[in-house]
Amino acid sequence: MRPPRPNQFIPPSAQRRDNAKRDYNASRPHSSLGHLTPQEFAAKAARKGCS
């Protein structure tokens, strides 16, 4: 899916969906990542030298 152009209207439902998806994927802990958020997991991997 292409990102919208800056002047393109985005329906409120799409904004809510995108915000919920962003929240789920970025700031909520995931059991598959050892109950860390993706950001915490990436920081931990970077400290260990994993890429």
N, CA and C atoms as a LAMMPS dump frame, in Angstrom:
ITEM: TIMESTEP
0
ITEM: NUMBER OF ATOMS
153
ITEM: BOX BOUNDS ff ff ff
-5.0000000000000000e+02 5.0000000000000000e+02
-5.0000000000000000e+02 5.0000000000000000e+02
-5.0000000000000000e+02 5.0000000000000000e+02
ITEM: ATOMS id mol type element x y z
1 1 1 N 0.83 -1.176 0
2 1 2 C 0 0 0
3 1 3 C 0.876 1.241 0
4 2 1 N 0.588 2.156 -0.902
5 2 2 C 1.347 3.395 -0.987
6 2 3 C 0.989 4.322 0.157
7 3 1 N 1.975 5.045 0.692
8 3 2 C 1.621 6.043 1.703
9 3 3 C 0.837 7.178 1.051
10 4 1 N -0.07 7.782 1.799
11 4 2 C -0.87 8.865 1.216
12 4 3 C -0.026 10.097 0.946
13 5 1 N -0.449 10.848 -0.031
14 5 2 C 0.197 12.13 -0.292
15 5 3 C -0.175 13.078 0.833
16 6 1 N 0.66 14.064 1.124
17 6 2 C 0.37 14.969 2.248
18 6 3 C -0.994 15.64 2.17
19 7 1 N -1.495 15.946 1.005
20 7 2 C -2.779 16.636 0.904
21 7 3 C -3.945 15.68 0.652
22 8 1 N -3.703 14.379 0.749
23 8 2 C -4.756 13.393 0.5
24 8 3 C -5.532 13.128 1.798
25 9 1 N -6.862 13.08 1.694
26 9 2 C -7.709 12.828 2.863
27 9 3 C -7.571 11.377 3.311
28 10 1 N -7.416 11.185 4.615
29 10 2 C -7.375 9.847 5.203
30 10 3 C -8.603 9.719 6.1
31 11 1 N -9.474 8.747 5.844
32 11 2 C -10.672 8.59 6.674
33 11 3 C -10.301 8.334 8.132
34 12 1 N -11.095 8.834 9.069
35 12 2 C -10.805 8.629 10.495
36 12 3 C -10.649 7.162 10.876
37 13 1 N -11.425 6.27 10.268
38 13 2 C -11.304 4.846 10.6
39 13 3 C -9.927 4.313 10.206
40 14 1 N -9.397 4.761 9.09
41 14 2 C -8.068 4.333 8.669
42 14 3 C -7.006 4.886 9.616
43 15 1 N -7.198 6.087 10.098
44 15 2 C -6.258 6.665 11.047
45 15 3 C -6.257 5.871 12.353
46 16 1 N -7.449 5.517 12.831
47 16 2 C -7.537 4.715 14.062
48 16 3 C -6.873 3.357 13.866
49 17 1 N -7.125 2.739 12.714
50 17 2 C -6.529 1.429 12.431
51 17 3 C -5.012 1.546 12.396
52 18 1 N -4.501 2.551 11.707
53 18 2 C -3.059 2.731 11.605
54 18 3 C -2.429 3.024 12.97
55 19 1 N -3.109 3.827 13.779
56 19 2 C -2.598 4.119 15.124
57 19 3 C -2.581 2.866 15.988
58 20 1 N -3.637 2.057 15.906
59 20 2 C -3.69 0.822 16.682
60 20 3 C -2.608 -0.15 16.227
61 21 1 N -2.403 -0.256 14.929
62 21 2 C -1.368 -1.141 14.394
63 21 3 C 0.016 -0.677 14.837
64 22 1 N 0.246 0.627 14.771
65 22 2 C 1.539 1.18 15.186
66 22 3 C 1.768 0.917 16.679
67 23 1 N 0.736 1.128 17.494
68 23 2 C 0.841 0.886 18.932
69 23 3 C 1.145 -0.584 19.201
70 24 1 N 0.408 -1.479 18.548
71 24 2 C 0.604 -2.917 18.769
72 24 3 C 2.01 -3.346 18.359
73 25 1 N 2.468 -2.871 17.215
74 25 2 C 3.754 -3.317 16.69
75 25 3 C 4.956 -2.638 17.334
76 26 1 N 4.777 -1.463 17.91
77 26 2 C 5.926 -0.72 18.41
78 26 3 C 6.025 -0.653 19.927
79 27 1 N 4.916 -0.552 20.611
80 27 2 C 5.031 -0.259 22.034
81 27 3 C 4.472 -1.33 22.963
82 28 1 N 3.899 -2.386 22.424
83 28 2 C 3.38 -3.452 23.28
84 28 3 C 4.363 -4.616 23.323
85 29 1 N 4.563 -5.216 24.491
86 29 2 C 5.455 -6.382 24.584
87 29 3 C 4.914 -7.555 23.767
88 30 1 N 5.812 -8.318 23.19
89 30 2 C 5.452 -9.494 22.401
90 30 3 C 6.082 -10.724 23.044
91 31 1 N 5.292 -11.771 23.2
92 31 2 C 5.817 -12.984 23.821
93 31 3 C 6.938 -13.591 22.982
94 32 1 N 6.863 -13.456 21.666
95 32 2 C 7.895 -14.02 20.803
96 32 3 C 9.231 -13.283 20.932
97 33 1 N 9.204 -12.107 21.555
98 33 2 C 10.437 -11.331 21.763
99 33 3 C 10.841 -11.348 23.237
100 34 1 N 10.42 -12.368 23.95
101 34 2 C 10.757 -12.473 25.366
102 34 3 C 10.028 -11.446 26.207
103 35 1 N 8.833 -11.101 25.816
104 35 2 C 7.983 -10.119 26.507
105 35 3 C 8.627 -8.739 26.556
106 36 1 N 9.373 -8.412 25.506
107 36 2 C 9.939 -7.075 25.329
108 36 3 C 9.181 -6.387 24.207
109 37 1 N 9.234 -5.058 24.218
110 37 2 C 8.692 -4.333 23.075
111 37 3 C 9.68 -4.497 21.926
112 38 1 N 9.254 -4.318 20.696
113 38 2 C 10.192 -4.417 19.585
114 38 3 C 11.372 -3.443 19.718
115 39 1 N 11.124 -2.255 20.253
116 39 2 C 12.209 -1.298 20.444
117 39 3 C 13.203 -1.796 21.487
118 40 1 N 12.706 -2.36 22.588
119 40 2 C 13.598 -2.912 23.613
120 40 3 C 14.394 -4.09 23.055
121 41 1 N 13.719 -4.94 22.292
122 41 2 C 14.38 -6.099 21.702
123 41 3 C 15.497 -5.66 20.749
124 42 1 N 15.217 -4.662 19.908
125 42 2 C 16.219 -4.163 18.963
126 42 3 C 17.401 -3.548 19.702
127 43 1 N 17.131 -2.803 20.765
128 43 2 C 18.22 -2.199 21.538
129 43 3 C 19.077 -3.273 22.198
130 44 1 N 18.428 -4.296 22.736
131 44 2 C 19.158 -5.394 23.371
132 44 3 C 20.008 -6.138 22.343
133 45 1 N 19.458 -6.377 21.16
134 45 2 C 20.196 -7.057 20.095
135 45 3 C 21.374 -6.201 19.64
136 46 1 N 21.189 -4.903 19.561
137 46 2 C 22.27 -4.01 19.136
138 46 3 C 23.407 -4.022 20.158
139 47 1 N 23.062 -4.067 21.448
140 47 2 C 24.089 -4.125 22.485
141 47 3 C 24.889 -5.414 22.401
142 48 1 N 24.227 -6.498 22.011
143 48 2 C 24.908 -7.796 21.887
144 48 3 C 25.657 -7.924 20.569
145 49 1 N 25.464 -6.988 19.661
146 49 2 C 26.146 -7.025 18.378
147 49 3 C 25.429 -7.848 17.322
148 50 1 N 24.163 -8.145 17.535
149 50 2 C 23.372 -8.873 16.539
150 50 3 C 22.85 -7.893 15.503
151 51 1 N 22.658 -8.364 14.301
152 51 2 C 22.089 -7.477 13.289
153 51 3 C 20.857 -8.084 12.691
